[in-house]
């Protein structure tokens, strides 16, 4: 308890860093995954290639990817950009299939109606397909967010500070209070991400509330 009283304020800067390292890749990864998922859905021959290739990226061990990024990007070993880039790779790996499946969930009669009204492929995508795919994409984002919050903790092993520092330091120095604080703070952050994404998804799909 004494340790918690003396050090609990250290959680805030670490949590702020964790939010950036886990949240920024979510946004970048989504922006990359949307056109890839759209392409995979519109060109059936590209679907297995795009989805399988992106899925394989998620199998790369996180620690290995964090170490590899400075070599690929030419950055410093302790540069947070390495973590952002690595987490973006994981986010894209999770979201490409989600975006493709979300677009594929749009009813065929809606697609045909849009075509009959003269909607081109691009206009149909951003005015009909993408909005109707939001619930599916939101579900995928929630999974990616929780995954990111968890994996980012590993970055403490390569010297990038965030909530994982509490886990590593608490374990090495045998301070249970610090270790538990890191666990609880990480869980709370994942919950906050989930609530924010769910709320954003509901805000972007007002017609679902009206139907209910």
N, C-alpha and C positions, 0 to 999 in steps of 0.2 A: 504493500500500500504506500509506503514511503517513496518507493521509486516512481509509482504512478503520480503521486502528488508533485514530485519534483520535475517530471519529464513529460507529462501528458500534453503540454503545449507544443512539444516538438512534432506532434502528429500533424498539425495543420500545414506547415510547409511541405512535409513529406506527402500528405494527402493531395495538396495542390499539384505537386510534381506528378503524382500518380494519375490524377485526372487528365493532365495534358498528355502524358505518355500513352494512356489508354484511350482517351477520347478523340484526340486529333487523328489517329489512324482510322478510327471509325468513320469519320467524315471523309477523309481522303479515299479510304477503301471503298466506301459506298459510291463515290463519284466515279471510281474506276470500274467497279463491278456493274453499274447500271448499263453502260454501253456494251460491255462484254456479255452480260446476260441477255440483253436485247438482241445482239448479233447471234448468240447461240440459239435463241428461240426462233429467229427469222430465217436462219440458214440451217436446216436440219442436219446437214453433213458436218457442220462446224460444232454442233452441240456436244457430241461425245469428246471431241478434241479439246474444246474450251473448258468444259466442265471437269473432265478427267485431269487435265493439266493443272488447272487451278486447285483442284482437290488434293493433288499430290504435294503441292506447296505446304499444306498444313502438316505433312508428315515430317518435315525438317525439324529436328530438335531445336528448341528455342535458344539454348545456350550456344549451340554451334552457329545459329544464324546471327546472334548478337556479336559473336566473335568475327564472323565472316564479313559483316557489313562494312567495317572500316576498310577492308581490302577492296570491296566492290565500289564503295562511294569515295574513297580517298579521304575519309574524315579521320579525326583523332579517335583513339580507342574509347575515351570516356565521353565522347560527344553524344548527347541525348538524341541527336538526329538518327544515330544508328538504331536505337530502340524504336523510334517512330517509324522508320523505314521497315524494320523487321515486323512490327505489329501491323503495318499496312499490308504486307504480304499475307499475313495470317487472316486479316479481315477480308481481303479479296478472295482468298481461298474458301472462306465460309459463305460469302455473299453471292458469288457468281451463280451458283446453282439456285440459290434462293430467289434472286431476281428473275432468272429464266423461268423458274416454276411459277413465280408470281404472275408474270406476264402470260404464261400458259394457262393460268387459272381463270383468265377473263373469258366469259361465256362466248361461244362461237357466234351466237345470234347477235350479240353486241358488236362483235367484229364485223359481221356482214352488214349490219345496219349502218355502221360508220363508213364502210366502203361504198354502200349504196348512196350515201349522202355526199360522196365525193371526197372523203378524207384521204389524204395521201398517207404513206407509211409513217413518215416522221410526225405529221400532225396527229395521226391516230395514236402514236406512241405516247406523246407527252400530254395529250388532252383526255385520253380514254384509258389506254392500257396501263400506264404508270400509276395514275390515281387509283384505279381499281386493284392494282397489285400492292398497294400500300400495306394492307393488313398482313400479307404474306412476308413482305420485306421487313416490316416491323418485327415480326416474330424472329426472323433471321438476325436482325440487328440486336435483339435482346440476347440471343445466344452468343453472338460475336462480342458484345459488350462484356458479358460475364467472363468469357474466355480471355479477353484482353486484360481485364483487371487482374485475373489470376496469373497469366503468363508474364505480365510486366514485372511482377515481384521477383522473377528470376534475374532481372537486369541488375539487381544488387550485387550479384556475383561478379559482374564485370565493372563495377564501380559507379553505376548510374543510380543516384539516390531517389528513393520513393518509399512507400510503405514496406516494401520488402526488406529495407534496412532493419526494421524492428524485428522481423523474423530471423534474419541472419545474425544480428547482434545478440538478440535474446537467446538464441540457441548456443552461440559460441561462448557467451559469458555466463550461461546457465542462469538467466534471469526470467523465470516463468511469467512475471508480470509484464515484461516487455514483449515476450513472445505472444501472450494472449492479447495484449493490446494491438499488436500487428494483425493478428487473425481477425479480431472483432472489427477493427477499422477497415480492413480489406472487404469483409463481408458487408459492412454498412455501405461502402462505396459501390460495390456491385449492386446492392439493392437500390441505391439512389439512381444509378445509371438505368436500371430496369424500369423504375417508376417514371423517369423523365422520358425515356423512349416510348413507353406505353402511352403516356399523356400526349406526346407529340403525334403518335399514330392516330389517336382518337381525334385530335384537333384537325388532322388532315383528312379525316373521313367522316364529316358531319352527317352524311347520308345514312351511315350505319346506325347512328343514334336515333335518327328520325324514323328509320324502319322499325327499330325496337319499340 
